[in-house]
Amino acid sequence: MYKYTSISLLMLFSFFLANVGHVEASNSSVIVIQIGDTITAATADMVEEAVKHGEEVGAETLVIILDTPGGQLDSTFKIIDTIERSSLPVVSFVYPRGAKAWSAGTLILMGSHVAAMAPHTIIGSAQPVAYSPLGESEPVTESKVLNALSQFITERARMHGRNETAARLFITENLNLNSDDALRLNVTDVQASDIDELLVKIDGFTVTTAKGPVTLMTKGANVSEYSPSLRVSVLRTISNPLLAYLLFTLGIYAFIFGLSSPGYGGEIIGVVALLTGLIGLGFDINLGAILIIGLGAVLMIAEAYTSGFGILGGAGLFCLIIGSFLIIPFTPSRWLITPEWIGYFVTIVLAVVLTLGVFTLFMVYKIVRAKRKKPFIKGVIGSEVEVIEDIEDGKIGFVRFKGEYWQARADGSVKAETKALVIKKDGPRLIIKPVKENKE
């Protein structure tokens, strides 16, 4: 009897321990953030915020979902530095199926505590590329740049026990790997179809964080997506290079409009848009490019107020085009991004510049036409008008001039449906006298 009682108590105790373990695992939390666009300073701030939040709430791990063409190298270094200084394990997961983590995304993957990919995803193309203003790309072969980046990514591979040769080839040979090859070559640690499967597969992994070895307990963990602060959300929105460029260009033209037509708020809108665009551009801004674009704006304003006959406006448009291309970040040491994305970016820039160019040419045409047009006052004086109603001497009535109705004061009585001659103009009124009196 005692024997069976002991067995029963042992079973109950084992069941209790199992359930306690389950509750502990279920109470653990995993934070998820997504990098689904170009990597910018806002992306780095978001990762830093998420890591700090995870450390404060005692999360089990942070999962970064990657689907990016690349981005700013400085921001990438900041993200990796945040991961290495974190006491919270960070898992980078290239997801969903068909996603990619090219260029800067590959560096983040290699610098994470756990590297994971979903089936049919791709990493690689991390070799720096130099871009011409027309979007043409050419791989950078400068040893200084290649050696620095290849050593950086190789050291991260060594740090996490991954394939150092493949890591080096990502930089020097523009290597690309799909999820199967990456797992087989020990570039990544696990392959999973979704977040749930990922958490099951990495459960029990031991990784080294800033506070030392940590064993992951992610099976059955509660998953929550981190919502960045308002500051990061706004910065992430305006940090999109396309939007930042559009804001910058809009700011220039709004400022021009404000100076030429004060009182409508164009100056304020222009300054705000300019500052917002500059903040969003985020990378090193060539001061010369800013001065050239500013000069272009001044020249276009001068065209509107002087008799430049299109010369000043054309020079202003030229400055705008040159300045726009100088301000685009074509420096390979600042960006690691795919040629396709840069090509798209340059297409947008060209479309904006061409649109503004057409607008400028139209403006110059209207200005030249207005300058060559005979002044209205000189054109109306001496012309004949049709009298609409009887107008006594010194009184005011209506006449028709070139299909338009005008107020007119008669210098001598005139009859309706007769012709009168304009001898003067007093503000909005015409001074007329009968045609027969003028002929005498």
C-alpha positions in Angstrom: 0.0 0.0 0.0 2.8 2.4 1.0 4.6 1.4 -2.2 1.7 2.5 -4.4 1.2 5.7 -2.3 4.8 6.6 -2.9 4.5 6.1 -6.6 1.4 8.2 -6.7 3.0 11.0 -4.8 6.1 10.8 -7.1 3.9 11.0 -10.2 2.0 14.0 -8.8 5.2 15.7 -7.9 6.6 15.1 -11.4 3.4 16.4 -12.9 3.6 19.5 -10.7 7.2 20.2 -11.7 6.3 19.8 -15.4 3.4 22.3 -15.1 5.6 24.7 -13.1 8.2 24.6 -15.9 5.4 25.1 -18.5 4.1 28.1 -16.6 7.6 29.6 -16.4 8.2 29.1 -20.1 4.7 30.5 -20.9 5.4 33.6 -18.7 8.6 34.4 -20.6 8.3 37.0 -23.3 9.8 37.6 -26.7 9.9 41.1 -28.3 9.7 41.4 -32.0 10.7 44.4 -34.2 10.7 44.6 -38.0 13.3 46.2 -40.3 11.5 46.1 -43.6 12.9 49.1 -45.4 16.2 51.0 -45.8 18.4 51.0 -42.7 18.7 54.5 -41.4 19.5 56.4 -38.2 15.9 55.9 -37.2 16.3 52.1 -37.6 19.3 52.2 -35.2 17.4 54.2 -32.7 14.5 51.8 -32.9 16.7 48.8 -32.2 18.4 50.6 -29.3 14.9 51.4 -27.8 13.7 47.9 -28.2 16.8 46.4 -26.5 16.5 48.8 -23.6 12.8 48.0 -23.3 13.5 44.2 -23.4 16.2 44.6 -20.7 13.8 46.6 -18.5 10.9 44.1 -18.7 13.1 41.0 -18.5 12.3 39.7 -21.9 13.8 36.3 -23.0 15.1 37.6 -26.3 14.6 40.2 -29.0 13.8 39.0 -32.5 14.7 41.3 -35.4 12.8 40.5 -38.6 14.9 41.4 -41.6 13.6 42.2 -45.1 15.8 45.0 -46.3 17.8 46.1 -49.4 20.5 47.6 -47.1 21.2 51.1 -45.9 23.5 53.4 -44.1 26.7 51.8 -42.9 27.1 54.1 -39.9 23.6 53.1 -38.7 24.4 49.4 -39.3 27.5 49.7 -37.1 25.4 51.3 -34.4 22.9 48.5 -34.5 25.6 45.8 -34.2 27.3 47.8 -31.4 23.9 47.9 -29.6 23.6 44.1 -30.0 27.1 43.5 -28.7 26.6 45.8 -25.6 23.2 44.2 -24.8 22.6 41.8 -22.0 19.5 40.7 -23.9 20.0 38.0 -26.5 19.2 39.2 -30.0 18.0 36.9 -32.8 18.0 38.2 -36.4 15.5 36.4 -38.6 15.2 36.9 -42.4 11.5 36.5 -42.8 9.0 35.9 -44.5 9.5 33.5 -47.4 11.1 35.4 -50.3 12.6 38.0 -48.0 16.1 39.3 -48.4 18.8 40.8 -46.0 21.2 42.2 -48.5 24.3 44.4 -47.8 23.8 46.0 -44.4 21.2 43.5 -43.5 23.8 40.7 -43.9 26.1 42.5 -41.5 23.4 42.7 -38.9 22.6 39.0 -39.3 26.2 38.1 -38.9 26.5 40.3 -35.8 23.5 38.9 -34.0 23.6 36.3 -31.2 21.4 33.9 -33.3 21.2 34.1 -37.1 18.0 32.5 -38.6 16.4 32.4 -42.1 13.1 31.3 -43.4 13.0 29.0 -46.4 13.6 30.7 -49.8 15.2 33.8 -48.4 18.5 35.3 -49.5 21.4 37.1 -47.8 24.6 38.5 -49.3 25.6 41.3 -51.8 27.5 43.1 -49.1 30.3 44.3 -51.3 30.4 48.1 -51.3 29.3 49.7 -54.6 30.1 53.1 -56.0 27.2 54.8 -57.8 27.3 57.5 -60.5 24.7 60.3 -60.5 22.8 58.4 -63.2 22.5 55.3 -61.1 25.2 53.2 -62.7 27.0 51.0 -60.2 30.5 49.6 -60.0 31.9 47.4 -57.2 34.4 49.1 -55.0 37.9 47.6 -55.3 39.7 49.9 -53.0 41.7 47.7 -50.5 41.2 50.1 -47.6 37.4 49.8 -47.7 37.3 46.1 -48.6 39.8 45.1 -45.9 38.1 47.1 -43.2 34.6 45.7 -43.9 35.8 42.1 -44.6 37.7 42.1 -41.3 34.7 43.5 -39.5 32.3 40.9 -40.7 34.8 38.0 -40.3 35.4 39.0 -36.7 31.6 38.8 -36.0 31.5 35.4 -37.7 34.3 34.2 -35.4 32.7 35.7 -32.4 29.5 33.6 -33.0 31.2 30.5 -34.3 30.1 30.9 -37.9 31.8 30.4 -41.3 34.5 33.0 -41.5 35.3 32.3 -45.2 31.8 32.9 -46.3 31.6 36.0 -44.2 34.6 37.4 -46.0 33.3 36.5 -49.4 30.1 38.5 -48.7 32.3 41.5 -48.9 35.1 40.6 -51.3 33.2 38.5 -53.9 29.6 39.8 -53.4 28.6 36.3 -52.3 24.8 35.4 -52.1 23.4 32.5 -50.2 19.9 31.1 -49.9 18.6 29.7 -46.6 19.6 26.1 -47.3 23.1 26.9 -48.3 23.6 29.4 -45.5 22.5 26.7 -42.9 24.7 24.0 -44.6 27.8 26.2 -44.6 27.3 27.2 -41.0 26.6 30.9 -41.9 23.3 30.8 -40.0 22.2 28.8 -36.9 18.7 27.7 -37.7 16.0 27.6 -40.4 12.4 28.2 -39.5 9.1 28.8 -41.4 7.7 31.3 -38.9 8.2 32.9 -35.5 6.6 30.0 -33.6 8.8 27.4 -35.2 11.8 29.7 -34.7 11.1 30.0 -30.9 10.8 26.2 -30.6 14.1 25.6 -32.5 16.2 28.1 -30.6 14.9 27.0 -27.2 17.9 25.8 -25.2 20.5 27.7 -27.3 23.3 29.2 -25.2 24.6 32.5 -26.4 27.1 35.0 -25.0 25.8 38.4 -24.3 27.4 41.4 -22.5 26.6 39.9 -19.1 27.9 36.4 -20.1 26.4 33.1 -21.3 22.6 33.0 -21.5 20.5 29.9 -22.2 17.3 30.8 -24.2 14.0 29.5 -22.9 11.7 30.6 -25.8 9.4 27.6 -26.2 5.9 28.7 -25.5 6.9 32.3 -24.8 4.5 35.2 -25.3 5.3 37.2 -28.4 4.8 40.9 -28.6 5.7 43.4 -31.2 7.5 46.5 -30.0 6.0 49.8 -30.9 8.7 52.5 -31.2 8.4 55.9 -29.6 6.7 58.8 -31.3 10.2 60.4 -31.9 11.5 57.2 -33.6 8.3 56.8 -35.6 8.5 60.4 -37.0 12.2 60.0 -37.6 11.7 56.7 -39.4 9.1 58.4 -41.6 11.2 61.4 -42.7 14.4 59.3 -42.9 13.2 57.6 -46.0 15.7 59.1 -48.5 12.9 59.6 -51.2 10.6 61.4 -48.8 13.5 63.5 -47.4 14.6 64.6 -50.9 11.0 65.5 -51.8 10.6 67.5 -48.6 13.9 69.3 -49.2 12.9 70.2 -52.8 9.4 71.3 -51.8 11.0 73.4 -49.1 13.1 75.3 -51.7 10.2 76.1 -53.9 7.9 77.0 -51.0 10.6 79.3 -49.7 10.9 80.9 -53.2 7.1 81.4 -53.4 7.1 82.9 -49.9 9.7 85.5 -50.8 8.1 86.4 -54.1 4.5 86.4 -52.7 4.8 87.3 -49.0 1.8 87.0 -46.7 0.7 83.4 -47.7 2.9 81.5 -45.3 5.2 80.1 -48.0 8.3 81.2 -46.2 7.3 79.3 -43.0 6.3 76.1 -44.9 9.5 76.3 -46.9 11.7 76.6 -43.8 9.9 73.7 -42.0 10.1 71.5 -45.1 13.8 72.3 -45.7 14.7 71.5 -42.1 12.7 68.4 -42.1 14.3 67.2 -45.3 17.8 67.9 -44.0 17.1 66.0 -40.8 15.6 63.1 -42.8 18.6 63.0 -45.1 20.6 62.0 -42.1 23.9 61.3 -43.9 26.8 63.7 -44.4 25.5 66.7 -46.3 27.9 68.3 -48.7 28.0 72.0 -47.8 28.9 72.9 -51.3 25.7 71.2 -52.6 23.6 73.2 -50.2 25.2 76.4 -51.3 24.7 75.5 -55.0 21.0 74.7 -54.4 20.7 78.0 -52.5 22.3 79.9 -55.3 19.9 78.3 -57.7 17.0 79.5 -55.6 18.4 83.1 -55.5 18.9 83.1 -59.3 15.3 81.9 -59.9 14.0 84.6 -57.6 16.2 87.2 -59.5 14.7 86.0 -62.8 11.3 86.8 -61.5 12.3 90.4 -60.7 14.8 91.4 -63.3 14.9 91.4 -67.1 17.1 88.3 -67.3 15.1 86.9 -70.2 15.5 83.3 -69.0 19.3 83.4 -68.4 19.1 83.7 -64.7 16.3 81.1 -64.5 18.2 78.7 -66.6 21.3 79.1 -64.5 19.1 78.6 -61.4 17.7 75.3 -62.8 21.2 74.1 -63.6 22.3 74.8 -60.0 19.3 72.9 -58.7 20.2 69.9 -60.9 23.8 69.8 -59.9 23.1 70.4 -56.2 20.5 67.6 -56.2 23.0 65.1 -57.5 25.8 66.3 -55.2 23.5 65.8 -52.2 22.7 62.2 -53.1 24.8 59.8 -51.0 26.9 58.1 -53.6 29.9 57.5 -51.2 30.3 53.7 -50.8 31.7 54.1 -47.3 28.5 55.6 -46.1 26.0 53.2 -47.8 25.7 49.5 -48.3 22.6 49.0 -50.4 21.6 47.2 -53.6 22.0 48.8 -57.0 18.3 48.3 -57.7 17.3 50.5 -54.8 19.7 53.3 -55.8 18.4 53.0 -59.4 14.9 53.5 -58.1 16.0 56.4 -55.9 17.8 58.2 -58.9 14.7 57.7 -61.0 12.6 59.5 -58.5 15.2 62.3 -58.2 15.3 62.7 -62.0 11.5 62.8 -62.2 11.4 65.5 -59.6 14.2 67.6 -61.2 12.6 67.2 -64.7 9.2 68.2 -63.4 10.7 71.3 -61.7 12.6 72.0 -64.9 9.4 72.1 -66.9 7.8 74.3 -64.3 10.8 76.6 -64.4 10.8 76.8 -68.2 7.1 77.6 -68.2 7.6 80.3 -65.5 10.5 81.8 -67.6 8.3 81.7 -70.7 5.5 83.6 -68.9 7.9 86.1 -67.5 9.5 86.8 -70.9 6.1 87.1 -72.5 4.9 89.5 -69.8 8.1 91.6 -70.2 7.6 91.9 -74.0 3.9 92.6 -73.8 2.9 96.2 -74.4 1.9 97.9 -71.1 -1.9 97.9 -70.7 -2.2 101.6 -69.9 -0.4 102.5 -73.1 -2.4 100.1 -75.1 -5.8 101.3 -73.9 -5.2 105.0 -74.2 -6.2 106.1 -77.7 -8.4 103.1 -78.3 -12.1 103.3 -79.1 -14.7 101.8 -76.7 -18.4 101.1 -77.2 -20.7 103.1 -74.9 -23.3 100.9 -73.2 -25.5 103.7 -71.7 -26.0 107.4 -71.9 -23.3 109.2 -69.9 -23.6 112.9 -69.2 -20.6 115.2 -69.0 -18.6 114.4 -65.8 -20.8 111.4 -64.9 -19.8 107.8 -64.7 -21.3 104.9 -66.7 -20.3 101.7 -68.4 -18.5 101.0 -71.7 -17.3 97.9 -73.4 -13.6 97.5 -74.3 -12.4 94.2 -76.0 -15.4 92.3 -74.7 -14.9 93.5 -71.0 -17.1 96.0 -69.2 -15.4 99.0 -67.7 -16.5 102.0 -65.7 -15.9 105.3 -67.6 -16.2 109.0 -66.8 -17.3 111.1 -69.7 -15.5 114.3 -70.7 -18.5 115.6 -72.7 -21.8 113.8 -73.0 -21.9 110.5 -74.9 -24.9 108.5 -76.1 -25.5 104.7 -75.8 -24.5 102.5 -78.7 -21.9 105.1 -80.0 -18.2 105.0 -80.0 -16.0 107.0 -77.6 -12.3 107.5 -77.4 -10.2 106.8 -74.3 -8.1 109.8 -73.5 -6.9 108.9 -70.0 -7.1 106.3 -67.2 -7.9 107.2 -63.6 -7.3 104.1 -61.5 -9.9 101.5 -62.5 -11.9 104.0 -64.6 -11.4 105.1 -68.1 -11.8 108.8 -69.1 -13.6 109.0 -72.5 -14.9 111.6 -74.9 -17.0 111.4 -77.9 -15.2 110.4 -81.1 -16.7 113.3 -83.0 -15.2 115.8 -80.5 -11.8 114.2 -80.8 -12.0 114.4 -84.6 -12.7 118.1 -84.4 
